[in-house]
Each structure stands twice: as C-alpha cells, then as structure tokens.
Amino acid sequence: MPASVGPGEILIIKQVAEYLKVTERTIYRLAAAKKIPAFKVGGTWRFSRTDIERWINQQSASVKPAEPAEGERARKVQKTTSRRGEAR
C-alpha cells in the first residue's frame, strides 16, 4: 500500500486487495455481500482505511481454535472403549 495512505484515507478496491493480499474480485464480492465495511460513491466501492483495520482486528479476534472433525471425535471414542463396550 502506498506510504501516502494515512489512517483517515479512503481506499479503492485495488488498494484494499493489495493490503489484504487477495484479488480485487474477492474484495468486490465481500463488499457486495456486506462482509467487509464499504460504501459506494457514484457506483464505485470505497473503503475507509480505519474501518478496514478495525474489521481485520475483529476477524482476528473472532477466530476460535479448530475443533476436531466429526471422524476424529468418533475415533477417539473408539480408542477409549474396548470391544465389550467397557472403558479401558
């Protein structure tokens, strides 16, 4: 992202895509689905850098540790139970 872009700056799709290391199409889809903070000016998407940085922090904070897949849970239960159904 250019060094001239400050915290209160307004970004275009290309700048947000570069900042987030994704394609412009991805940013367009996120904006259209209202999954990223954005607004339109004359039919063109615009983004507040401050809002994007806040959104990034919220996304990072909402990431939870992955739970074992259903198959992994079933295997763990099988390992702790003998063939007769008794716990080991």
C-alpha positions as CSV (number, residue, x, y, z in Angstrom):
1,M,0.0,0.0,0.0
2,P,1.4,3.4,-0.8
3,A,3.1,5.3,2.1
4,S,0.9,8.3,1.4
5,V,-2.2,6.5,2.6
6,G,-2.9,7.5,6.2
7,P,-5.4,6.3,8.8
8,G,-8.3,8.5,7.7
9,E,-7.8,7.8,4.0
10,I,-10.4,6.4,1.6
11,L,-9.2,3.4,-0.4
12,I,-10.3,1.8,-3.7
13,I,-10.8,-1.9,-4.4
14,K,-7.3,-2.3,-5.8
15,Q,-5.7,-0.8,-2.7
16,V,-7.7,-3.0,-0.3
17,A,-6.9,-6.1,-2.4
18,E,-3.2,-5.3,-2.2
19,Y,-3.4,-4.6,1.5
20,L,-5.2,-7.9,2.2
21,K,-3.2,-9.9,-0.3
22,V,-6.3,-11.1,-2.2
23,T,-7.8,-10.5,-5.6
24,E,-9.9,-7.4,-6.5
25,R,-12.7,-9.8,-7.3
26,T,-12.6,-11.1,-3.7
27,I,-12.9,-7.6,-2.3
28,Y,-15.8,-6.8,-4.6
29,R,-17.6,-10.0,-3.5
30,L,-17.0,-9.2,0.2
31,A,-18.3,-5.6,-0.3
32,A,-21.4,-6.7,-2.2
33,A,-22.2,-9.3,0.4
34,K,-21.7,-6.6,3.2
35,K,-19.0,-8.8,4.8
36,I,-16.4,-6.0,4.7
37,P,-17.0,-2.4,5.6
38,A,-17.6,-0.4,2.4
39,F,-19.7,2.2,0.7
40,K,-20.4,3.4,-2.8
41,V,-19.6,6.7,-4.3
42,G,-21.1,7.1,-7.8
43,G,-21.5,3.4,-8.1
44,T,-17.8,2.7,-7.2
45,W,-16.8,0.9,-4.0
46,R,-14.8,2.9,-1.4
47,F,-13.3,1.8,1.9
48,S,-12.2,3.7,5.0
49,R,-8.7,2.5,6.0
50,T,-9.7,2.9,9.7
51,D,-12.8,0.7,9.1
52,I,-10.7,-1.9,7.3
53,E,-8.1,-2.1,10.0
54,R,-10.9,-2.4,12.7
55,W,-12.5,-5.2,10.6
56,I,-9.2,-7.0,10.4
57,N,-8.8,-6.9,14.2
58,Q,-12.4,-8.1,14.6
59,Q,-11.8,-11.0,12.2
60,S,-8.6,-11.9,14.1
61,A,-10.3,-11.8,17.4
62,S,-13.2,-14.0,16.3
63,V,-11.0,-16.9,15.1
64,K,-11.5,-19.8,17.5
65,P,-9.3,-22.8,17.9
66,A,-10.4,-25.6,15.5
67,E,-12.4,-28.4,17.0
68,P,-11.6,-32.0,15.9
69,A,-13.5,-33.1,12.9
70,E,-16.5,-35.5,13.5
71,G,-14.5,-38.5,12.3
72,E,-11.6,-37.7,14.7
73,R,-14.0,-37.5,17.7
74,A,-15.5,-40.8,16.8
75,R,-12.0,-42.4,16.6
76,K,-11.1,-41.0,20.0
77,V,-14.3,-42.6,21.5
78,Q,-13.5,-45.9,19.9
79,K,-9.9,-45.8,21.3
80,T,-11.2,-45.4,24.8
81,T,-13.8,-48.2,24.6
82,S,-13.0,-51.9,24.4
83,R,-14.7,-54.4,22.2
84,R,-17.1,-55.3,25.1
85,G,-18.1,-51.7,25.5
86,E,-16.1,-51.3,28.7
87,A,-13.9,-48.3,29.2
88,R,-10.2,-49.1,29.2
